[in-house]
Amino acid sequence: MKENVYPCSWDKETVYLKNVIEDPRIIVGDYTMYNDFIHDPRDFEKNNILYHYPALNQEKLIMGKFCSIACGAKFMFTAANHASGSLASYPFPVFDEEWGLDPEQIRDAWDNKGNITLGNDVWIGYEAIIMQGVTIGDGAIVGARAVVTRDVPPYTIVGGVPARPIRKRFDEGTIRRLMKIRWWDWPRETIAAHIEDLKKGRLEALEKAGEGNR
């Protein structure tokens, strides 16, 4: 892809995330974009990825290609969740100096659930929250202000608090065909030549194009 920060020269509210991220624990695929009409979208790393402290978290945020992230969407990591199995929810190990504790035990203050992973062509709606350890499948849609605490299957629309499946975007046969086509992995020139087929649901044309890219 091109190394542009802004997909459109006239729109400074939308950025290609891959070109503004610096933290190596955040991995973003080509053309995945973020729109923010409140804050500078280039500050996504600071404003939208929460409790992801370098000294405490080695978990990753992984986004596939062609994802659309709406304004205010948040990704919540380990330090937001205190250890629920402890008799006290207070994170004593964090305040090792105050309580004379071993600094090596700081990570024990949280329940660690692993990476947050978005597939390809995922749409995250306005002010949605994605919790640690969640995997969102290819082509899924997360509704505005949903709180996603569980994995989302491919091409499934979820919404609510906590987020629950609303419906599949397509029938199972179509989903299987799309997962096989994997148009997001095609060369840019091939995608550009078949945008109308994507828009108008011409699966046969996409399957034929996909055969030439294997």
C-alpha positions as CSV (number, residue, x, y, z in Angstrom):
1,M,0.0,0.0,0.0
2,K,1.0,3.6,-0.3
3,E,2.6,5.2,2.8
4,N,0.0,8.0,3.0
5,V,-1.2,8.9,6.5
6,Y,-4.5,10.2,5.1
7,P,-6.5,8.1,2.6
8,C,-8.1,11.4,1.3
9,S,-6.0,14.6,1.1
10,W,-9.1,16.7,2.1
11,D,-10.0,14.6,5.1
12,K,-7.8,15.0,8.2
13,E,-10.2,13.0,10.4
14,T,-9.4,9.7,8.8
15,V,-6.0,7.9,8.8
16,Y,-4.4,4.7,7.8
17,L,-3.5,3.3,11.2
18,K,-0.5,1.3,9.9
19,N,1.2,4.6,9.2
20,V,0.6,6.3,12.6
21,I,1.3,3.4,15.0
22,E,4.7,3.2,16.7
23,D,4.2,0.5,19.4
24,P,5.5,-2.8,18.1
25,R,2.8,-4.6,20.1
26,I,0.2,-3.1,17.8
27,I,0.1,-4.8,14.4
28,V,-2.1,-3.3,11.7
29,G,-2.8,-4.6,8.2
30,D,-2.8,-2.6,5.0
31,Y,-5.7,-0.1,4.4
32,T,-7.2,-0.4,7.9
33,M,-8.4,3.0,8.8
34,Y,-9.6,5.0,11.8
35,N,-11.9,8.0,11.8
36,D,-12.1,10.5,14.6
37,F,-14.1,13.8,14.4
38,I,-13.3,14.7,18.1
39,H,-9.6,14.1,18.5
40,D,-6.6,14.0,16.1
41,P,-6.9,10.4,14.7
42,R,-3.1,10.2,14.6
43,D,-3.4,9.9,18.4
44,F,-5.2,6.6,18.2
45,E,-2.4,4.8,20.1
46,K,-2.8,7.2,23.1
47,N,-6.6,7.7,23.1
48,N,-8.0,4.4,22.0
49,I,-5.7,1.7,23.3
50,L,-6.3,1.6,27.1
51,Y,-4.3,0.1,30.0
52,H,-1.6,-1.2,27.6
53,Y,1.4,-0.4,29.7
54,P,4.8,-1.4,28.3
55,A,6.2,-2.5,31.7
56,L,3.1,-4.7,32.4
57,N,1.7,-5.9,29.1
58,Q,3.2,-7.9,26.3
59,E,-0.1,-8.7,24.8
60,K,-0.8,-7.5,21.3
61,L,-3.5,-5.7,19.4
62,I,-3.6,-7.3,16.0
63,M,-5.8,-5.9,13.2
64,G,-6.1,-7.4,9.7
65,K,-6.4,-5.6,6.4
66,F,-9.3,-3.3,5.3
67,C,-10.8,-2.8,8.8
68,S,-12.9,0.3,9.6
69,I,-12.6,1.7,13.1
70,A,-15.2,4.3,14.0
71,C,-14.6,7.3,16.2
72,G,-14.1,6.6,19.9
73,A,-13.7,2.8,19.6
74,K,-11.6,1.5,22.5
75,F,-9.4,-1.5,23.0
76,M,-9.1,-2.5,26.7
77,F,-6.1,-4.4,28.0
78,T,-5.0,-6.3,31.1
79,A,-4.6,-3.6,33.6
80,A,-8.2,-2.6,33.3
81,N,-9.2,-5.9,34.8
82,H,-8.2,-6.5,38.4
83,A,-7.8,-10.1,39.6
84,S,-11.3,-11.4,40.2
85,G,-10.2,-14.5,42.0
86,S,-8.5,-12.6,44.8
87,L,-10.3,-11.8,48.0
88,A,-9.5,-8.1,47.4
89,S,-10.0,-6.5,44.0
90,Y,-7.5,-3.8,44.9
91,P,-4.3,-4.2,42.9
92,F,-1.8,-4.3,45.8
93,P,1.1,-5.6,43.6
94,V,1.0,-2.4,41.6
95,F,1.9,-0.4,44.6
96,D,4.9,-2.4,45.6
97,E,6.7,0.6,47.0
98,E,3.8,1.4,49.3
99,W,3.4,-2.2,50.6
100,G,7.0,-3.4,50.4
101,L,6.2,-6.1,47.8
102,D,8.4,-7.8,45.2
103,P,8.2,-5.7,42.0
104,E,8.3,-9.0,40.0
105,Q,4.8,-9.7,41.2
106,I,3.2,-6.7,39.6
107,R,1.7,-8.8,36.7
108,D,-0.1,-11.0,39.2
109,A,-2.4,-8.1,39.9
110,W,-4.4,-8.8,36.7
111,D,-6.3,-11.6,35.0
112,N,-4.4,-11.9,31.7
113,K,-6.6,-13.1,28.8
114,G,-4.2,-12.5,25.9
115,N,-4.2,-10.6,22.6
116,I,-7.0,-8.7,21.0
117,T,-7.3,-9.9,17.4
118,L,-9.4,-8.4,14.5
119,G,-9.7,-10.3,11.3
120,N,-9.9,-8.6,7.9
121,D,-12.7,-6.3,6.7
122,V,-14.0,-5.9,10.2
123,W,-16.1,-2.8,11.1
124,I,-16.0,-1.5,14.7
125,G,-18.8,0.9,15.4
126,Y,-18.8,4.3,17.2
127,E,-17.5,4.1,20.8
128,A,-17.5,0.3,20.9
129,I,-15.3,-1.3,23.5
130,I,-13.3,-4.5,22.7
131,M,-12.1,-6.3,25.8
132,Q,-8.8,-8.2,26.1
133,G,-8.6,-11.7,24.8
134,V,-11.4,-11.2,22.2
135,T,-11.0,-12.4,18.6
136,I,-13.3,-10.8,16.0
137,G,-13.6,-12.8,12.7
138,D,-13.3,-11.7,9.2
139,G,-16.1,-9.5,7.9
140,A,-17.8,-9.1,11.3
141,I,-19.5,-5.9,12.4
142,V,-19.6,-4.5,15.9
143,G,-22.5,-2.1,16.6
144,A,-22.1,1.4,18.1
145,R,-21.3,1.4,21.8
146,A,-21.3,-2.4,22.1
147,V,-19.0,-4.0,24.7
148,V,-17.5,-7.1,23.2
149,T,-16.4,-9.6,25.8
150,R,-16.5,-12.8,23.7
151,D,-15.2,-13.9,20.3
152,V,-17.3,-12.9,17.3
153,P,-17.6,-15.4,14.4
154,P,-16.8,-14.3,10.8
155,Y,-19.4,-12.2,9.1
156,T,-21.6,-11.8,12.2
157,I,-23.2,-8.6,13.4
158,V,-23.1,-8.1,17.2
159,G,-24.4,-5.3,19.4
160,G,-25.4,-4.5,23.0
161,V,-23.8,-4.6,26.4
162,P,-22.5,-7.2,26.6
163,A,-22.4,-7.7,22.8
164,R,-24.5,-10.6,21.5
165,P,-25.1,-11.9,17.9
166,I,-27.8,-10.1,16.1
167,R,-27.6,-11.9,12.8
168,K,-25.2,-13.2,10.1
169,R,-24.5,-10.9,7.3
170,F,-24.9,-13.7,4.7
171,D,-26.0,-17.3,4.6
172,E,-23.5,-19.9,5.6
173,G,-22.7,-20.9,2.0
174,T,-21.9,-17.4,1.0
175,I,-19.7,-17.0,4.1
176,R,-17.7,-20.1,3.2
177,R,-17.2,-18.8,-0.3
178,L,-16.0,-15.4,1.0
179,M,-13.6,-17.0,3.4
180,K,-12.1,-19.0,0.6
181,I,-11.9,-16.1,-1.8
182,R,-10.0,-13.9,0.8
183,W,-10.1,-10.9,-1.5
184,W,-8.2,-8.8,1.0
185,D,-5.1,-10.8,0.2
186,W,-5.2,-10.0,-3.5
187,P,-2.8,-7.5,-5.1
188,R,-4.0,-3.9,-5.1
189,E,-4.5,-4.0,-8.9
190,T,-6.8,-7.0,-8.7
191,I,-8.9,-5.5,-5.9
192,A,-9.2,-2.2,-7.8
193,A,-10.4,-4.1,-10.8
194,H,-13.1,-5.9,-8.8
195,I,-14.5,-3.2,-6.5
196,E,-17.8,-3.3,-8.4
197,D,-18.0,-7.0,-8.0
198,L,-17.5,-6.6,-4.2
199,K,-20.1,-3.9,-4.0
200,K,-22.8,-5.7,-6.0
201,G,-22.2,-9.2,-4.6
202,R,-20.9,-10.9,-7.7
203,L,-19.4,-14.0,-6.0
204,E,-18.8,-15.9,-9.2
205,A,-16.7,-13.1,-10.6
206,L,-14.7,-12.8,-7.4
207,E,-14.2,-16.6,-7.3
208,K,-12.9,-16.5,-10.9
209,A,-10.6,-13.6,-10.0
210,G,-9.4,-15.4,-7.0
211,E,-8.3,-18.4,-9.0
212,G,-5.9,-16.2,-10.8
213,N,-4.3,-15.1,-7.6
214,R,-3.5,-18.5,-6.1
